[in-house]
Amino acid sequence: MKPRILLVEDDEGLGETLKERLEQDKYRVKWAKSVTETKDLYKPNLFDLVVLDLRLPDGNGFELAEMMVAKEKDLPFLFLTAQAGAQERLRGFELGAAEFIPKPFHLKEFLIRLERVVSLTRPHYGQKWKMESKEIHLDSFLIKNEDGQVTLLSKRDCSLLALLLSDPEKVFSRSEILDYIVGEDSFPTERTIDNAIVRLRDALGEDSIRNVRGVGYQWMGPLKPLE
């Protein structure tokens, strides 16, 4: 499953370059150029990392970081900015920034530092879960029954399952799910979601995923971390 990155950068040339290079490196990228666009794009549990510029046309990256941390305290983010004085760096790290990269920067160094943050902060893709008689191995794309029978999941189905497990109390709308699995399917539709849910229920049990009519889907099965 390709990591999802929210890139917040108002410089057209730099933003286009970073988006293109990140997508070449197998990331999925949403690009926002303002505070308003970022608030429209951001949804909890949809991104693996946020890259924030500080100076934006209608606000600043600190404002966005505070908003995101309030909604999703474990979301990793880094600052990429020309405003890299001691005061700005201190505030950024106090907010929980994983990195503070000053402009101008070397693109290769940026990619290496970004990859390090992503690799250290994507725990749900490596987690293993225990149901009553099944084990879910997200990192291996499989479900194992207690009799040893194994069901292999496609990347798309595993991505959807990872999303549902990331917040079992949340009902994920169809639009959120479609946005999340873009990149795992060339042309995802609502039928893509329905088919994936059928396959997951076949593997995990009919009662494992709840359909909230007119809204979306929610995880309902018993679940605990597998030690």
C-alpha positions in Angstrom: 0.0 0.0 0.0 1.4 3.3 -1.1 1.8 5.9 1.7 -0.5 8.9 1.4 1.1 12.4 1.7 -0.6 15.7 2.1 1.7 18.4 0.6 1.0 22.0 1.6 3.0 24.3 -0.5 1.9 27.6 -2.2 4.9 27.9 -4.5 3.6 26.5 -7.8 7.0 25.4 -9.2 8.2 23.8 -6.0 4.9 22.1 -5.3 4.7 20.6 -8.8 8.3 19.4 -8.6 7.8 17.8 -5.2 4.4 16.2 -6.1 5.9 14.7 -9.4 9.0 13.3 -7.6 7.1 11.9 -4.7 4.7 10.1 -7.0 7.6 8.7 -8.9 8.8 7.3 -5.6 5.5 5.5 -5.2 3.8 7.9 -2.8 0.2 9.1 -3.3 0.1 12.9 -3.0 -2.6 15.4 -2.4 -1.4 19.0 -3.0 -2.9 22.0 -1.3 -1.7 25.6 -1.8 -3.5 27.4 1.1 -4.9 26.9 4.5 -8.4 26.8 3.1 -7.5 24.1 0.5 -5.7 22.1 3.2 -8.8 22.1 5.5 -10.9 20.9 2.6 -8.5 18.0 1.8 -7.6 16.9 5.3 -9.5 14.1 7.0 -8.3 12.2 10.0 -6.7 8.8 9.2 -6.4 9.5 5.5 -2.7 10.5 5.4 0.5 8.9 6.5 2.4 12.2 6.6 1.8 15.9 6.1 4.5 18.3 4.6 3.8 21.8 5.7 5.0 25.2 4.5 4.8 27.9 7.1 4.0 31.0 5.1 0.7 30.5 3.2 -1.5 33.1 1.4 -4.3 32.8 4.0 -2.5 31.7 7.2 0.4 29.6 8.3 1.5 26.0 8.8 1.5 26.3 12.5 -2.2 26.9 12.5 -2.7 23.8 10.3 -0.4 21.7 12.5 -2.4 22.7 15.6 -5.7 21.8 13.9 -4.4 18.4 12.8 -2.8 17.4 16.1 -6.1 18.2 17.9 -7.9 15.8 15.6 -5.2 13.1 15.1 -2.5 13.3 17.7 -0.3 10.6 16.1 -0.3 12.1 12.6 3.4 12.7 11.6 4.2 16.0 10.0 7.2 18.0 9.0 7.9 21.6 8.1 9.5 22.6 4.8 10.0 26.3 4.9 12.2 29.4 4.4 11.2 30.6 7.9 13.7 28.4 9.7 14.9 30.5 12.6 15.4 29.2 16.1 12.0 30.5 17.2 10.2 28.8 14.3 12.0 25.5 14.8 11.3 25.5 18.5 7.6 26.1 18.0 7.5 23.5 15.3 9.1 20.8 17.5 6.9 21.8 20.4 3.9 21.1 18.2 5.3 17.6 17.5 7.0 18.0 14.1 9.1 15.0 13.1 11.4 17.2 10.9 12.1 20.9 10.2 13.7 21.3 6.8 14.9 24.8 5.8 14.6 26.1 2.3 16.6 26.0 0.1 17.2 22.3 0.4 18.7 19.4 -1.6 15.9 17.3 -3.1 17.6 14.0 -2.4 18.1 14.9 1.3 14.5 15.9 1.6 13.3 12.5 0.1 15.6 10.6 2.4 14.4 12.4 5.5 10.8 12.1 4.5 11.2 8.4 3.9 12.7 8.0 7.3 9.7 9.7 8.9 7.2 7.6 7.0 9.0 4.3 7.7 9.0 5.0 11.4 5.4 6.2 11.7 3.2 3.8 9.8 2.5 1.3 12.5 -0.9 0.2 11.4 0.4 -1.3 8.2 2.7 -3.6 10.2 0.2 -4.5 12.9 -1.2 -7.9 13.5 -4.7 -8.3 14.9 -6.5 -11.2 16.6 -10.2 -11.9 16.2 -12.0 -14.8 18.0 -10.8 -17.5 15.5 -8.8 -15.5 12.9 -5.6 -13.5 12.7 -5.2 -10.4 10.5 -1.7 -9.7 9.2 -1.8 -6.3 7.4 1.9 -6.4 6.7 1.6 -9.7 4.9 -1.8 -9.0 3.2 -3.4 -12.1 4.7 -6.0 -13.5 7.1 -5.3 -16.7 8.8 -7.9 -19.0 10.3 -7.2 -21.1 13.5 -7.1 -24.2 11.4 -4.2 -22.7 9.4 -6.2 -21.8 6.3 -5.0 -18.5 4.8 -6.8 -16.0 2.7 -4.6 -13.6 0.7 -5.8 -10.0 0.3 -5.2 -7.7 -2.6 -3.4 -4.5 -1.9 -6.7 -2.6 -2.4 -8.7 -4.8 -0.1 -6.0 -4.6 2.6 -5.8 -0.9 2.2 -9.6 -0.6 2.9 -9.3 -3.0 5.8 -6.4 -1.0 7.3 -8.6 2.2 7.0 -11.5 0.6 8.9 -9.2 -0.8 11.6 -7.5 2.6 12.0 -10.5 3.9 13.8 -13.1 1.2 14.7 -15.5 3.7 16.2 -15.7 5.8 13.0 -18.1 5.2 10.1 -16.1 5.9 7.0 -18.1 7.5 4.2 -17.9 6.2 0.7 -16.2 9.3 -0.5 -13.5 8.9 2.3 -12.9 5.3 1.3 -12.7 6.2 -2.4 -10.2 8.9 -1.7 -8.1 6.6 0.4 -7.9 3.7 -2.1 -7.2 5.9 -5.1 -3.9 4.6 -6.5 -4.7 1.0 -5.6 -7.3 0.9 -8.4 -7.0 2.8 -11.7 -10.7 3.8 -11.7 -12.2 3.2 -8.3 -16.0 3.5 -8.0 -18.6 2.8 -5.4 -18.9 -0.7 -6.9 -15.2 -1.2 -6.2 -16.0 -0.5 -2.5 -19.0 -2.9 -2.5 -17.0 -5.7 -4.0 -14.1 -5.2 -1.6 -16.5 -5.3 1.4 -18.0 -8.6 0.1 -14.6 -10.2 -0.1 -13.6 -8.9 3.3 -16.8 -10.2 4.9 -16.3 -13.6 3.2 -12.9 -13.8 4.8 -13.7 -12.2 8.2 -17.4 -13.0 8.8 -20.6 -11.2 7.8 -20.8 -9.3 11.1 -17.2 -7.9 10.9 -18.1 -4.8 8.9 -21.3 -2.8 9.4 -23.1 -1.0 6.5 -24.6 2.3 7.6 -27.1 2.9 4.9 -26.5 6.1 3.0 -23.3 6.8 4.8 -20.6 4.1 4.6 -18.9 1.4 6.5 -17.6 0.7 10.0 -15.6 -2.1 11.6 -17.6 -4.1 14.1 -15.7 -7.4 14.7 -14.0 -8.2 18.0 -10.4 -7.2 17.8 -7.2 -7.0 19.8 -3.5 -6.7 19.0 -1.8 -9.9 18.3 1.4 -10.3 20.4 
